[in-house]
Amino acid sequence: MLIGYARVSTPDQKLDLQLDALQRAGCERLFQDVMSSTRLDRPGLDVACSHLRAGDTLVVYKLDRLGRSVKGPIAFTEMLKARGVAFISLQDRIDTSTAVGQFFFHVIGAFAEPERNLIVERTQAGLAAARARGRHGGRPRKVTKAKLRIAMVAMADRQSNASEVARLIGINRTVLYRYVNGDGSLKPLGQALLHGTGGRPEVVLDEAAD
């Protein structure tokens, strides 16, 4: 049996895209959560796991629905494997029921975690440099995909301050929250920019950084 799991971080985000994809993939049961990826308690995921039996497959729309750190999903899928349960991530094209899928999953885990750590280090260094310069004001800037990725990683780090993140990438904090939630997840406007689901490739902001 294919069992699907979907998650969004806040009530204003929609589960429709994930649920539709999971249904198209053939999932017979669907479970969901509305909570941040930093939360360890996931009632919907717990119930989904309680329905899994040996030979079943847990399906998610994307790997980050399980968590932002790659280490977490890897440990989770190892637990599923021990129970005889496979794992599929539709967007990442991961299927642990195949040898190739298992190999690919561990390869991306090996590369993704150091890459994320490097981004965090660079972001924190940039924030420190901005504070040292007392960066304020400035001309209106554009939100690009690169800046949005930095904002996502920085906002997911609990040590970061939203105002400092906004100043680092040269925008207003209010504008930052139009694209990114407080936990680093994307809002619809951010999803449109990063994934090309609508809108212009770059959105020009009228507000200067505060």
C-alpha positions in Angstrom: 0.0 0.0 0.0 1.1 3.5 -0.8 0.5 5.9 2.1 1.0 9.7 1.5 2.2 12.4 3.9 1.9 16.1 3.3 3.0 19.1 5.5 2.9 22.9 5.4 4.4 25.2 8.0 1.5 27.6 8.6 -2.3 27.6 8.2 -2.1 30.2 5.4 -0.2 27.7 3.2 -2.2 25.2 1.1 -1.8 21.5 1.1 -3.6 21.1 -2.3 -0.5 20.8 -4.5 1.0 18.0 -2.3 -2.2 16.1 -1.8 -3.1 16.2 -5.5 0.4 14.9 -6.4 0.2 12.1 -3.8 -3.2 11.0 -5.1 -1.9 10.9 -8.6 1.0 8.8 -7.4 -1.6 6.2 -6.2 -1.6 6.8 -2.5 -4.6 5.0 -0.8 -4.3 6.9 2.5 -3.3 10.5 3.1 -2.1 12.1 6.3 -1.1 15.7 6.9 0.4 18.2 9.4 0.3 22.0 9.6 3.4 22.9 11.6 7.0 24.0 11.3 9.7 21.6 10.2 11.5 22.4 13.5 8.7 20.8 15.5 9.6 17.2 16.6 6.0 16.2 17.3 4.2 15.4 14.1 0.8 13.9 14.9 -0.1 13.4 11.2 3.2 11.7 10.5 2.9 9.5 13.6 -0.5 8.3 12.5 0.8 7.6 9.0 3.6 5.6 10.4 1.2 3.6 12.6 -0.6 2.5 9.4 2.6 1.3 7.6 3.2 -2.4 7.4 6.1 -4.4 5.9 5.8 -4.0 2.1 4.1 -0.6 2.2 5.6 2.6 1.0 5.5 6.1 2.5 5.3 8.8 -0.1 5.9 12.5 0.2 5.8 15.3 -2.3 9.3 16.5 -1.5 12.0 15.5 1.0 11.9 18.7 3.0 8.3 17.8 4.0 10.0 15.5 6.5 12.6 18.0 7.7 15.1 20.6 6.5 18.2 18.8 7.7 19.0 15.9 5.5 20.3 13.9 8.4 16.8 13.7 9.8 15.1 12.1 6.8 18.0 9.7 6.3 17.6 8.4 9.8 13.9 8.3 9.4 14.1 6.2 6.2 16.6 3.9 7.8 13.9 3.3 10.5 11.4 2.6 7.7 13.8 0.2 6.0 14.2 -1.7 9.3 10.4 -2.2 9.3 10.4 -3.3 5.7 8.8 -0.1 4.5 10.0 1.8 1.4 10.1 5.6 0.9 9.4 7.7 -2.1 9.9 11.5 -2.6 8.1 12.5 -5.8 9.9 15.7 -6.6 13.4 14.5 -5.7 12.8 11.2 -7.6 13.9 9.1 -4.7 12.6 5.6 -4.3 14.4 3.5 -1.7 12.7 0.3 -2.9 15.4 0.2 -5.6 19.1 -0.1 -5.1 19.7 3.0 -7.2 17.3 5.0 -5.1 19.0 4.0 -1.9 22.4 5.0 -3.3 21.2 8.3 -4.7 19.5 9.2 -1.4 22.7 8.7 0.6 24.7 10.6 -2.0 22.6 13.7 -1.8 22.6 13.4 2.0 26.4 13.4 1.9 26.6 16.5 -0.2 23.5 18.5 1.0 24.4 18.7 4.7 27.9 20.2 4.2 26.5 22.6 1.6 23.8 23.8 4.0 26.4 24.2 6.7 28.6 26.3 4.4 25.6 28.5 3.5 24.9 29.0 7.2 28.5 29.9 7.8 28.6 32.4 5.0 25.2 33.9 6.0 26.3 34.3 9.6 29.6 36.0 8.4 27.5 38.3 6.2 25.3 39.2 9.1 28.2 39.9 11.3 29.8 42.1 8.6 26.6 44.0 8.1 26.3 44.7 11.8 29.9 45.8 12.0 29.3 48.3 9.1 26.0 49.5 10.7 24.2 48.9 7.4 21.0 50.9 7.2 18.9 52.2 4.4 19.9 52.1 0.7 18.3 52.0 -2.7 15.4 49.7 -3.4 16.8 46.2 -4.3 15.6 43.2 -6.2 14.8 39.9 -4.6 16.6 37.3 -6.6 16.6 33.5 -6.2 20.1 33.6 -4.7 19.0 36.1 -2.1 15.8 34.2 -1.4 17.8 31.0 -0.7 20.1 32.9 1.7 17.0 34.2 3.5 15.5 30.7 3.7 18.6 29.3 5.3 19.2 32.3 7.6 15.5 32.4 8.8 15.6 28.6 9.5 18.5 29.3 11.9 17.0 30.2 15.3 20.0 32.4 16.1 19.2 34.8 13.2 17.2 38.0 13.5 14.7 38.8 10.8 15.8 42.5 10.7 19.4 41.5 10.2 18.6 39.0 7.5 16.6 41.6 5.7 19.4 44.1 5.9 21.9 41.5 4.7 20.1 41.0 1.4 19.0 44.6 1.2 15.3 44.6 1.8 12.8 45.6 4.4 11.8 43.1 7.1 8.1 43.5 6.1 9.0 42.5 2.6 11.1 39.6 3.8 8.0 38.1 5.5 6.1 38.4 2.2 8.5 35.7 0.8 9.6 33.7 3.8 8.1 32.5 7.0 9.8 32.8 10.3 11.0 29.2 10.1 12.6 29.7 6.7 9.8 28.0 4.7 8.5 29.8 1.6 5.3 31.7 1.3 3.4 31.6 -2.0 5.2 34.7 -3.3 8.5 33.1 -2.5 7.5 29.8 -4.1 6.5 31.7 -7.2 9.9 33.3 -7.4 12.0 30.3 -6.6 10.1 27.6 -8.4 8.7 29.6 -11.3 5.1 28.9 -10.4 4.0 32.4 -11.4 5.2 36.0 -11.3 8.3 37.6 -12.7 11.8 36.0 -12.5 12.8 38.9 -10.3 10.5 41.0 -8.2 11.5 44.7 -7.7 10.7 46.0 -4.3 9.7 49.6 -3.6 10.8 49.6 0.0 14.4 50.2 1.0 16.0 48.2 3.8 15.3 49.6 7.3 
